[in-house]
Amino acid sequence: MFLPRKILEEKLRNMLAEDVGQGDITTALIVPPGCIAEAEVIAKETGVTAGIEEAKILLKSLGLKAETLVSDGEKLKAKTILMKISGDTRTILSVERTLLNIISRMSGIATTTRKLMQKIRRRRLKTRVVCTRKVAPGLLYFDKKAVLIGGGDTHRLHLDDMILVKDNHIAVAGSLKKAIEKVRKEASFSKKIEVEVTRIKDALAAAKAGADIIMLDNFSPNQIEKAIRLLKKEHLYRKVLLEASGGITAENILAYATTGVDIVSLGEITDSAKTLDISLEITKTRRV
């Protein structure tokens, strides 16, 4: 994922501004002006690194020097030094929590995603592991990028990426068939159409109506297998992508991935992200 540097800087500075408020009162009272420091950002547990690029951009935008010692996507051991920082001590301490929040959250998401991907690949499956739009407000770019770094897929980034016909759309349209016919008629050729279904027979109806992707929402693995048998009978299996979604966790992901679906999506990758334990330690200070 790529954003022009100025746009990314603005996102990062907005995060910092929210945390700093009217100023870091503790640092202002304790740290004298003109104090220069060196610091290290250290991983306190194993995991996968993410957010290093964003951290470096934030630090440099504040006039701090940042030397990165690892790259996004690298597997970490505990006590690994991720980066070294030098510059104005007041600025380092004021940005500390925002900096750590970015790296910790993104690394946590990347680590979770990597573990799920490894489960899938150890079984020699090609099933894609994807996240959903259940992200923290304001963090969509960062959460989704972390999933990519971990080896997963982002699904939709925004509502304009793809057509996703859900239960409420179908209720307004009057039927699943009418909803698909309407978007087929009026949507751009460039947009894929995904349809969310909650019943086995609707999976067949969506395939016949021309859906590109069918989301099997809250299906059990057994129900998914029944839906696939029905699609095979009508020679529609593999002519449409199948996504299993709802109730999928790290514990049961293999049960879903082995049914024959193309995609498994998990909200918990981002909405229940376990952060990686990262710290910042001042190693040296001096007065100018």
Secondary structure in CASP SS format (residue, H / E / C, confidence):
PFRMAT SS
TARGET T0000
AUTHOR 0000-0000-0000
METHOD secondary structure of the structure
MODEL  1
M C 1.00
F C 1.00
L C 1.00
P C 1.00
R H 1.00
K H 1.00
I H 1.00
L H 1.00
E H 1.00
E H 1.00
K H 1.00
L H 1.00
R H 1.00
N H 1.00
M H 1.00
L H 1.00
A H 1.00
E H 1.00
D H 1.00
V H 1.00
G C 1.00
Q C 1.00
G C 1.00
D C 1.00
I H 1.00
T H 1.00
T H 1.00
A H 1.00
L H 1.00
I H 1.00
V C 1.00
P C 1.00
P C 1.00
G C 1.00
C E 1.00
I E 1.00
A E 1.00
E E 1.00
A E 1.00
E E 1.00
V E 1.00
I E 1.00
A E 1.00
K C 1.00
E C 1.00
T C 1.00
G E 1.00
V E 1.00
T C 1.00
A C 1.00
G C 1.00
I H 1.00
E H 1.00
E H 1.00
A H 1.00
K H 1.00
I H 1.00
L H 1.00
L H 1.00
K H 1.00
S H 1.00
L C 1.00
G C 1.00
L C 1.00
K E 1.00
A E 1.00
E E 1.00
T E 1.00
L C 1.00
V C 1.00
S C 1.00
D C 1.00
G C 1.00
E C 1.00
K E 1.00
L E 1.00
K C 1.00
A C 1.00
K C 1.00
T C 1.00
I E 1.00
L E 1.00
M E 1.00
K E 1.00
I E 1.00
S E 1.00
G E 1.00
D E 1.00
T H 1.00
R H 1.00
T H 1.00
I H 1.00
L H 1.00
S H 1.00
V H 1.00
E H 1.00
R H 1.00
T H 1.00
L H 1.00
L H 1.00
N H 1.00
I H 1.00
I H 1.00
S H 1.00
R H 1.00
M H 1.00
S H 1.00
G H 1.00
I H 1.00
A H 1.00
T H 1.00
T H 1.00
T H 1.00
R H 1.00
K H 1.00
L H 1.00
M H 1.00
Q H 1.00
K H 1.00
I H 1.00
R H 1.00
R H 1.00
R C 1.00
R C 1.00
L C 1.00
K C 1.00
T C 1.00
R E 1.00
V E 1.00
V E 1.00
C C 1.00
T C 1.00
R C 1.00
K C 1.00
V C 1.00
A C 1.00
P C 1.00
G C 1.00
L C 1.00
L H 1.00
Y H 1.00
F H 1.00
D H 1.00
K H 1.00
K H 1.00
A H 1.00
V H 1.00
L H 1.00
I H 1.00
G C 1.00
G C 1.00
G C 1.00
D E 1.00
T C 1.00
H C 1.00
R C 1.00
L C 1.00
H C 1.00
L C 1.00
D C 1.00
D C 1.00
M C 1.00
I E 1.00
L E 1.00
V E 1.00
K C 1.00
D H 1.00
N H 1.00
H H 1.00
I H 1.00
A H 1.00
V H 1.00
A H 1.00
G C 1.00
S C 1.00
L H 1.00
K H 1.00
K H 1.00
A H 1.00
I H 1.00
E H 1.00
K H 1.00
V H 1.00
R H 1.00
K H 1.00
E H 1.00
A C 1.00
S C 1.00
F C 1.00
S C 1.00
K C 1.00
K C 1.00
I E 1.00
E E 1.00
V E 1.00
E E 1.00
V E 1.00
T C 1.00
R C 1.00
I H 1.00
K H 1.00
D H 1.00
A H 1.00
L H 1.00
A H 1.00
A H 1.00
A H 1.00
K H 1.00
A H 1.00
G C 1.00
A C 1.00
D C 1.00
I E 1.00
I E 1.00
M E 1.00
L E 1.00
D E 1.00
N C 1.00
F C 1.00
S C 1.00
P H 1.00
N H 1.00
Q H 1.00
I H 1.00
E H 1.00
K H 1.00
A H 1.00
I H 1.00
R H 1.00
L H 1.00
L H 1.00
K H 1.00
K H 1.00
E C 1.00
H C 1.00
L C 1.00
Y C 1.00
R C 1.00
K C 1.00
V C 1.00
L E 1.00
L E 1.00
E E 1.00
A E 1.00
S E 1.00
G C 1.00
G C 1.00
I C 1.00
T C 1.00
A C 1.00
E C 1.00
N C 1.00
I H 1.00
L H 1.00
A H 1.00
Y H 1.00
A H 1.00
T C 1.00
T C 1.00
G C 1.00
V C 1.00
D C 1.00
I E 1.00
V E 1.00
S E 1.00
L C 1.00
G C 1.00
E H 1.00
I H 1.00
T H 1.00
D H 1.00
S C 1.00
A C 1.00
K C 1.00
T C 1.00
L C 1.00
D C 1.00
I E 1.00
S E 1.00
L E 1.00
E E 1.00
I E 1.00
T E 1.00
K E 1.00
T E 1.00
R E 1.00
R E 1.00
V C 1.00
END
